[in-house]
């Protein structure tokens, strides 16, 4: 996407958890309702360790448009990762 200096830029941040049935529709609605010629935007989706197919759907969506996603970890998981890394 090429940025237009006269356009307004912003990010939409969406936390999700087990949203496989609704995330595609939500993203399409956002894209349909924001005119690209007037706005530069990105959609950032934070996947809160969904146990359904949300992650797979996000990978597909991000390959087709201006969508970025990442998985978050809770505090306990974060501590376990830190402990694992510190013991190496």
PyMOL commands that set and color helices and strands:
alter all, ss='L'
color gray80, all
select helices_A, chain A and resi 23-33+54-62+75-86
alter helices_A, ss='H'
color red, helices_A
select strands_A, chain A and resi 8-16+39-47+67-71
alter strands_A, ss='S'
color yellow, strands_A
deselect
rebuild
show_as cartoon
